[in-house]
Amino acid sequence: MKIVQLLPELNEGGVERGVVELNREFIKRGHESIVISSGGKMVPLITEMGGEHITFDVCSKNPLTVPLRSFKLARLFAELKPDVIHARSRVPAWLCHFANKKTDFPFVTTVHGMNSISRYSRIMATGDQTICVSEVIKGYLLENYQGLDPDRLHVIQRGVDMNVFDPAAVDSALVSELKEHLGLENTFIVGSVGRITYLKDYETFIAAIAKCKGEIPNIRGVIVGGVRQDKQAYLESLKQLAISLGVEREIIFSGSQTRMPEVYALFDVMVNASLKMGNVGRTVTEGLAMNTPVIATTFEGLRNLVVDGVNGYIIKNQDVDGLAKSMLSLYQAPIKETRTTVDPTFTLDAMVESTLAVYRKLQ
């Protein structure tokens, strides 16, 4: 198959890393893989694995440019003649919708989160087949959009590459180098991974570190993730929060990191305090695969990866006290084995094969 994936840009994030991994795995299985985005630092990861990247503005939300961009995208599709077009975000999905009207190539969408209910968001549920990253997302779509065919909605969990995220494969020298570079020797390291955005709720993370400081004097909260230009003010607000709570020394913003297995190996605890279903986030599966206990938020009806006291703890959204209590529990009674708790349906191989099965329905 010739598979075309579209996403706004290729800088960093769970969606972006998922596209890179699928690109690699499609090629391994003998398919032709093309990724269309506005570009970014992860583009070389597409081409190094034998995929093709096409730079195209599928990021801008300016409605005035949609007709011209759709026209150009339609011409591109006509040249490529893809077997499947797979949109991973709303702007690319709308552009595909208009560009694909005449050619009508098989069209797949993936819904990664609970977007606001609107005509703009509905586009993500109108593919010939739609992939949902959890049962909750599927239920959310069916509850809020009338007329959807449940048989065209498929739950495919975001999968971790167990070969890459493997404690036995970690570069211990790089872990030591990171620890020294970030000033983390002889500390209890609580990490959180993700772009600097309010959805990650780093405010709760920072406040919980402050609550634990008295009982864990050597605690350090490490936030790993880049920041877009339009989020610089938010980053500054987080730094000011740390200062106001007296933990400017304990909170470390490491920026983006490329060797994520070594980052997880650095952590004593990994936190995903996301406001929207942290328990099925990519960072949860990756942390667990690396034998790092995870504290994560959840959502009613979600099939949680994290089980209290087994591989980490579940907390409520914006629950500073609950997060601090869970951090303290893992400090006092560390959990060393979490890799064996990763559900096989949350692995990369399962995700790839399930995605290809959806594509085949359209052939």
C-alpha positions in Angstrom: 0.0 0.0 0.0 1.0 3.6 -0.5 0.1 5.3 2.7 0.0 9.1 3.2 -0.2 10.5 6.8 -0.9 14.2 7.4 -0.2 16.2 10.6 0.4 19.9 11.3 4.1 19.7 12.0 6.9 17.3 13.0 8.5 18.9 16.0 7.7 16.9 19.1 4.8 15.3 20.9 3.0 12.0 21.1 1.1 12.3 17.8 4.4 13.2 16.0 6.3 10.3 17.5 3.5 8.0 16.6 3.6 9.1 13.0 7.4 8.6 12.9 7.0 5.1 14.4 4.2 4.1 12.0 6.3 5.4 9.1 9.2 3.1 10.1 7.0 0.1 10.7 5.0 0.5 7.4 8.3 0.5 5.5 9.5 -2.6 7.4 6.4 -4.4 6.3 6.9 -3.5 2.6 4.5 -0.5 2.3 5.3 2.9 0.8 5.1 5.7 3.4 4.7 9.4 2.8 4.3 12.0 5.5 2.9 15.5 4.8 3.5 18.3 7.3 4.7 21.8 7.6 8.1 20.5 8.6 10.0 20.3 11.9 13.0 18.8 13.5 11.7 15.2 13.3 11.6 15.3 9.5 15.0 13.5 9.2 13.5 10.6 11.2 11.0 10.1 8.4 13.5 10.1 5.5 16.2 8.1 7.4 13.9 5.2 7.6 13.1 5.2 3.9 9.9 7.3 4.0 9.2 10.4 2.1 8.4 13.8 3.6 6.5 16.5 1.7 6.5 19.9 3.2 3.1 21.5 2.8 1.1 24.0 5.0 -1.3 21.8 6.8 -0.8 23.7 10.0 -2.2 27.2 9.5 -5.8 27.8 10.7 -6.3 30.8 8.5 -9.6 30.1 6.7 -8.9 32.5 3.9 -6.1 30.3 2.6 -8.1 27.0 2.7 -9.4 27.1 -0.9 -5.9 27.6 -2.4 -4.3 25.0 -0.1 -7.0 22.5 -0.8 -6.6 23.0 -4.5 -2.9 22.4 -4.3 -3.3 19.4 -2.0 -5.8 17.9 -4.5 -3.2 18.2 -7.2 -0.7 16.5 -4.9 -3.0 13.6 -4.2 -3.7 13.2 -7.9 0.1 12.8 -8.4 0.7 10.5 -5.5 -2.4 8.3 -6.1 -2.4 7.0 -2.4 -4.1 3.8 -1.3 -4.9 5.5 2.0 -5.0 9.1 3.2 -4.7 9.3 7.0 -5.3 12.7 8.8 -4.1 13.0 12.4 -5.5 16.5 13.3 -8.4 18.8 12.4 -6.7 21.3 10.0 -5.2 18.5 7.9 -8.5 16.6 8.0 -10.5 19.6 6.7 -7.9 20.2 3.9 -8.2 16.5 3.0 -12.0 16.7 3.0 -12.0 19.5 0.4 -9.0 18.2 -1.6 -10.4 14.7 -1.8 -13.9 15.5 -3.0 -13.3 14.6 -6.7 -10.6 11.9 -6.3 -12.3 10.2 -3.3 -9.2 8.3 -2.1 -9.8 6.1 1.0 -9.8 8.5 4.0 -8.9 7.6 7.6 -8.8 9.9 10.6 -7.4 9.4 14.1 -9.1 11.2 17.1 -6.4 11.7 19.8 -8.4 13.5 22.4 -11.8 14.9 23.5 -11.9 18.0 21.3 -14.6 20.6 21.8 -17.9 19.6 20.3 -18.3 21.6 17.2 -18.7 21.4 13.4 -15.0 22.1 13.2 -14.1 19.1 15.4 -16.7 16.8 13.8 -14.5 16.4 10.8 -12.3 14.0 12.8 -15.3 11.5 13.0 -16.2 11.6 9.3 -13.4 9.5 7.8 -14.3 6.4 5.8 -12.9 4.8 9.0 -12.0 6.6 12.2 -9.5 5.4 14.8 -10.0 6.4 18.4 -7.1 6.1 20.9 -9.4 4.8 23.7 -12.8 3.4 24.4 -13.6 6.7 26.1 -12.9 8.7 22.9 -15.2 6.4 20.9 -18.0 6.8 23.4 -17.5 10.5 23.5 -17.9 10.8 19.7 -21.0 8.6 19.6 -22.6 10.5 22.5 -22.0 13.9 21.0 -22.4 13.5 17.2 -25.6 12.1 15.8 -25.5 9.7 12.9 -22.1 8.2 13.4 -21.8 4.5 12.4 -20.2 2.7 15.4 -18.8 0.0 13.1 -16.6 2.6 11.5 -15.1 3.7 14.8 -12.1 1.6 15.8 -10.3 1.7 19.2 -6.5 1.3 18.7 -4.4 2.1 21.8 -1.2 4.1 21.4 1.6 1.6 21.5 5.0 1.6 23.0 8.0 0.1 21.2 9.1 -2.5 23.7 12.5 -3.0 21.9 13.4 0.7 22.2 11.9 1.3 25.6 13.8 -1.5 27.3 15.9 -1.0 30.5 18.4 -3.5 29.2 19.1 -1.4 26.2 19.7 1.9 28.0 23.0 3.7 27.5 24.0 4.0 31.2 26.8 6.5 30.3 24.2 8.8 28.8 22.0 8.5 31.8 24.9 9.6 34.1 25.7 12.4 31.7 22.1 13.7 31.8 22.1 13.4 35.6 25.3 15.5 35.9 24.2 18.0 33.3 20.9 18.7 35.0 22.4 18.6 38.5 20.5 15.6 39.7 23.1 13.6 41.6 21.8 12.2 44.9 18.2 13.3 44.3 14.8 11.8 44.2 13.7 12.5 40.6 10.1 13.0 39.7 9.7 13.6 36.0 6.9 14.7 33.6 7.2 14.6 29.8 5.3 16.7 27.3 5.2 20.0 25.5 4.8 23.1 27.6 1.0 23.5 27.4 -1.8 24.0 29.9 -3.3 20.6 29.0 -0.3 18.9 30.8 -1.2 20.8 34.0 2.3 21.5 35.1 0.8 23.8 37.7 -0.4 20.8 39.7 3.0 19.1 39.2 4.9 22.1 40.5 2.6 22.6 43.5 2.9 18.9 44.4 6.7 19.1 44.4 6.4 22.1 46.7 4.2 20.1 49.1 6.6 17.2 49.2 9.7 19.3 49.7 9.5 19.1 53.5 9.4 15.3 53.7 11.6 14.7 50.6 14.4 17.3 50.9 16.3 16.0 47.9 13.2 15.9 45.6 13.6 17.4 42.1 10.8 17.9 39.6 12.0 17.6 36.0 9.8 18.8 33.2 10.9 17.5 29.8 9.4 19.2 26.8 9.9 21.9 24.3 8.0 25.2 24.1 6.5 26.8 21.0 7.0 30.5 20.6 3.3 31.2 21.3 3.7 29.3 24.7 6.7 31.3 26.0 4.5 33.4 28.3 3.0 30.3 29.7 6.4 28.9 30.4 7.4 32.1 32.2 4.2 31.8 34.3 5.3 28.3 35.4 8.7 29.5 36.4 7.1 32.3 38.4 4.8 29.8 40.1 7.9 27.8 41.1 9.5 30.9 42.5 6.3 31.9 44.4 6.1 28.4 46.0 9.8 28.4 46.9 10.8 25.5 44.6 12.7 27.3 41.8 15.7 25.2 42.7 13.7 22.0 42.8 11.9 22.5 39.4 14.1 21.9 36.4 12.9 22.7 32.8 15.2 20.5 30.7 13.7 21.4 27.3 13.4 18.8 24.5 15.4 15.6 24.8 16.0 13.1 22.0 16.9 10.0 23.9 13.7 9.3 25.7 14.5 5.8 27.1 17.5 7.3 29.0 15.2 10.1 30.2 12.8 7.6 31.7 15.7 5.7 33.2 16.7 8.9 35.0 13.3 9.2 36.8 12.4 7.5 40.1 8.8 8.4 39.3 7.0 9.5 36.1 3.9 11.8 36.3 1.3 12.4 33.7 -1.1 15.0 35.2 -2.8 15.7 31.9 -6.3 17.3 32.1 -7.5 14.8 29.6 -7.0 11.1 30.3 -3.3 11.0 31.2 -3.7 7.2 32.0 -3.5 6.2 28.3 -0.9 8.8 27.3 2.2 7.6 25.4 4.4 8.7 28.3 2.5 6.3 30.6 3.3 3.2 28.5 6.9 4.3 27.9 7.5 4.9 31.5 6.1 1.6 32.6 8.1 -0.2 29.9 11.2 1.3 31.4 10.3 0.0 34.9 9.5 3.5 36.1 6.3 3.7 38.3 3.8 6.2 36.9 1.3 8.5 38.6 -1.5 9.5 36.1 -4.9 11.1 35.9 -7.8 9.1 34.6 -11.3 9.4 33.2 -14.6 7.6 33.9 -14.8 4.5 31.7 -11.1 4.4 30.8 -9.2 1.1 30.8 -6.4 2.2 33.0 -2.8 1.2 32.5 -1.9 2.3 36.0 -3.1 0.2 38.9 -2.8 1.7 42.4 0.1 0.2 44.4 1.0 -2.2 41.5 2.8 0.0 39.0 2.0 3.5 40.3 -1.0 5.5 41.4 -4.1 7.0 39.8 -5.0 10.6 40.8 -7.9 13.0 40.0 -7.4 16.0 37.8 -5.8 19.0 39.4 -5.4 17.1 42.7 -2.3 18.6 44.3 -2.7 16.7 47.6 -3.4 13.4 45.8 -0.3 13.8 43.6 1.9 14.8 46.5 0.6 11.8 48.6 1.4 9.4 45.7 4.9 10.9 45.2 5.6 10.4 49.0 4.2 6.8 48.8 6.6 5.9 46.0 9.5 7.6 47.9 8.8 5.6 51.0 7.9 2.3 49.2 9.5 2.3 45.7 8.1 0.1 43.0 10.9 -1.4 40.9 9.1 -3.7 38.4 6.5 -2.2 36.1 7.5 -3.5 32.6 5.6 -6.7 33.0 2.4 -4.8 33.6 2.2 -3.3 30.1 -0.9 -4.7 28.4 0.1 -6.3 25.0 -2.6 -4.2 23.2 -0.7 -1.1 24.2 2.5 -2.2 22.3 3.7 -0.8 19.0 3.3 -4.1 17.1 -0.4 -4.3 18.1 -0.9 -0.7 17.1 0.7 -1.1 13.7 -1.2 -4.3 12.8 -4.5 -2.9 14.0 -3.9 0.3 11.9 -3.1 -1.8 8.8 -6.3 -3.8 9.4 -8.3 -0.6 9.3 -6.6 0.4 6.0 -7.4 -3.0 4.5 -11.1 -2.5 5.1 -10.9 0.2 2.5 -9.1 -1.6 -0.2 
